[in-house]
């Protein structure tokens, strides 16, 4: 089968970049992998998938993963992050920063001490950093780019079931299980290579989306307290008191945002969760087809066309924020 040029471009990353990345990996005995704070499936799936691949193929190298653990994905789906003393960073090491558009969002600032930095990302570029930069905004996930890079390395390298499972979780998570508009033919082809490594889809999805009985109370609260604007923007608000009552953390406030994804008459949907630590309200925004990332950028956020984040300082600003989204559908 002959692939069309668009798909071939996805599956064959720039040869010069691929060669330089592999050379850097071979050159450094100590490699630390970073990603953005408050990680999602793609950030952790990319990080753990690449780390596992490196450990499988370069067993004599020291591979470390840095950042904050996830409140529910760790350790259910991904192992805990490494905890390193400051002295570890005093010796030369390679830093690979994944799924992060700007340095301010990197979960551990010690990546700055690296002798050599590589950036791999699929978000619209906010800041250039790293001696090597691979930014492909038409990829559905950073894990998709990383998989294609690993498959492009020349040599007798293995892609283990464990590494493939992590990478698949990143692709499935950021593509909404292949439902978002960022999904392409190339996404499915890339995923097929991961399936060929022997991953068990049922096991991966069970661990990704497993819920507890107490989680039903959160869902019930949201279904009884959501609002819908005149032009189909659905949203729910979880203040600090409600979070305590439901026994959830701020990070978990957005877990139910996609309850509204397939409801007729709803064009965009949001979670609005109070974050007392940062004295703000964090917003996760999704839409079916209409780009919402420009609205997110206006409200101290950004992201993808149909999946973005934003924040407001107080609830007095919520009507204005919802009105900005509402205007997209008038």
N, C-alpha and C positions, 0 to 999 in steps of 0.2 A: 504494500500500500504506500502510495506517495503522499506525504503530508503537505498540506498547504503551507505557504511561507510563514503565516502567523503562528501556526502550531510548531513548526520547526524551530522558530525563534525561541519559543518557550523551552523546548526540550534540548536545545543546544545553546547554553549560555555562552557569552563572549569567551572565545578560546584563550585570549590573553589573560582575562581575569581568572579563569579556571586554572591556568598554569601557574599564575602568580600566587593564588590561594594555596594550591598544593605545595608549592615551593616554600611558602611561609610556614605551613604546617610541618613540613619535614625539617625546617631549619631550627625550630624552637622545641626544646624538651619540656617546657612548661607552658601550658595553654589554659587560659581562663575564658569562659564563655559567659557573656552578659546579655541582658535583655531589659525591657522596660519595667518600671515599677507597677504594682498592682497587676500582676500577670494574668493573661487569659490562656485559652487553649493553645493558640498559635505561639505565644511567647514561650511557654513552658514546653510545648511539643517540639518546637524548633530547637530549643536549648538542649533538652534531654536527648532528642534524636541525634543531633550533631555530636554531643558528648559521648553517647554510646557508640556511635560509628567510629569516633576517634579512638576510644578505648579498645574496640574490637580490632582495629587495624594497626594501631600503634601502641601495643601494650606496655612498652617501656617508657612512654611519655607520661607526664603528670597532667591529668586533665581535671579542671575544677569548674564547677558551676556556681555562679554568684547571683545574689538577689534575695528578695523576700519570698517566703513560702506562701502558698495560696491557702486560704482559710478552709477550703473543702477539697480541692484537687490534691493537696498534699496531706497524707501520703497515699490517698485512695488511688490516684492515677499516676502521680509523679513523685519520685523520692525527694527527700529534704535537700535543701541547698547546702553547699559547703560553708563552713565557718572558718575563716582564715585569720591568722594574726597579721598585724601590720608588717612584720618582718618578711612574710612571704612575698610581698610586692616589691621588696628591695632588690631582688635579682631579676634579670631580664626575663620577660615572658611575652607571649603573643596574646592579644585580646581580640576576640571575635564578638562583635556586638550585633545582636539580632533584633529584628522587628521593632526598631526604634528610630524615629525620624530626627531626633535632636538629643544632644548630650544631657540636657536638663532632666530628661525622662529616664535615663539609664538608672537602673535600680541600685547599683553600687558605684559610687564615684571613683573608686580606685582603679577603674579601667584606664583612667588618665595616666597612670604610672607605667603603662605598657610600653615596651620598646617598639612594638609594631602593632597597628590596629587595622582590623578589617570590619567594614560595615556591610551587612546584608539586610535589605529591607524592602517592603512593598508599599509603604505609605508615601503619599506625596512628600517630596523632599522639603524639609524645613531648614536643615543645617548640613553642610558638608563636613565630614570628619572621617579620619582613617586614611591610611596610605592606599588601601584598596576599597573601592565603594561599588557595591552591586545593588542598585535600586531599580526595581521593576514594578511600577505601579499597576501594570496590567495583570499581575499575578494575584490569585485569590488569597494567598497566604505566604508568609516568609518561609514556612515549611515546604511550600511548593518549589520556591527558588532553591532552597538548600538541597532538596531531593534531586533536582535537576543538575545541580553542581556536582554532587557526590557521584551521580551516575555518569557524569562527563569526565571524571578523573581517569587518566590512563594508568592502568596497572591492575594487579590481581587483588582488588579490594572486595571485601564482603559487605553485604547489607543484611544484618541479622534481623530476625523476627522482632526482637526487642526494639532496635533502632527504628525499624519500619513502623512499628505500632505507635511510637511517640510521634513520628513525623506525620503519620496518617491522622492522628488526633488533632494536630495543628491545622492541617488542611480542612478536615471535616468541621472543626470548630469555627474557623474564620470564614468558611463558605456557607455556614448555616446548613451543614450537611448537604452541600452542593445545591442550595436553593437561591443564594444571593446572585445578583447580576454580575459579580466579579468572577463567577465560575465560568470557565471556558472549556472547550474541547481538550485543551492541554491539561487542565486540572484533572480530568478523568483519566487521561493517558498517564500522567504522573502517578496518580493514585493506583493505577493498575500495576505499576512496577512495585509499589509497596505491598499490594495484595499478593503479588507473585513471591514475595519473601516469606509468605506463610502466616500473615497476621490473621487473627480470628476476629471478624467484624463484630460479632455479638458481644464478645468479651470487651472489646474496645469501647463500644457504645454503652454497654452496661456501666462500665466504670466512669465514663464521661458524664452520663446523665442520671446516675443513681440518686434517688431521693430517700429521705427518711419520713416516717409517718408524721413527725412534727412539722415537716416542711409543708404538709397539706394545710396547716393552720395559717401559714404565710400566704399560700395561694388563696385560701378562703377569704382572708382579710382583704387582699388586693381586689378580688372579684366583687367584694362588697363595698369598695371605697374608691373605685377608679372614676375618672371623668373623661368625657369626650367633647372636644371643641366643635364649633359650628361646622368646620370643614374637615372633620375626621382625624383630629390628633388626640389619641388616647394617652392618658398618663395617670400615674398613681404616685402618691407622696408618702414617704416613710420618715417621720421625724425620729429623733433620738429616743423619745419615750416609747414609741411604738416598736422600734427595734428591740429595746430592752424587753418589752412585753412579749414579743414574738421570739425572743432569744436568738437574734441574728446580729451579725456585724454589719457595719457600713458597706464593706466589700460585697456582702451577699445581697444587698438591696436590689441589685439589678438582675438577679438570677431569673426573675419571672417576667422580664420585659417582653419576651416573645410570646406571652399568653395571647397577645392581640394581633399576632402576625397574619392570621388567615381569617380575619373577621370582615365580612362585607361592610363597606362604609368607613372602615378605618384605614387611613392612608399613611399615617406615621404613628409611632408609639414610643413612650418614654417612661423611664423610672426616675424619680426625683428623691434622692436619699440624703438625709442630713449627715454631715461629717463634722462632729464637734471638734475633732483634733485639728482640722484645718480651717475651722470656722467658715464652712461653706456648705452648699448643697450640690452634690454630684449628680449629673444627669447622663443617662445612657439613652441614645436616640437611635431608632431604627425606622426604615421606611421600605415600602414595597418596591417602588421604581424611582421615585423622585429623589434627586441628590439633596442631602440635608447637611453636608459637611461645611458649606459656607455659613449656614446659620450657626453651626457648632463653633466655627472659627470666631464668629462675632462674640460668642459667649465663652471666651477663654478656653476653647477646646479645638477639636478638629478630628480628623480620621478619614474614613472611607465614605464613598458617595451614599451608601445606604446603611452605614453603621458608624456612628461617631459618638464622641463624648463631649460634654461641656460642663460648666458649673456656674452657679449664681451665688451671690454673697448672702442673700436672704430671700424669704418667700415673697416679699413685696414685689420682687422682680419677676416672679413666675408668670403672671398674666402677660407681661410684655414678651417674655420668652416664648410662651405658647402662641401668642399672636404672630410672632416672626415665623414660626412653623406653619401656622394657619394660612398665612399669606401665600405659601407655596402651592396651596390647593384651591385658591379662590378662582 
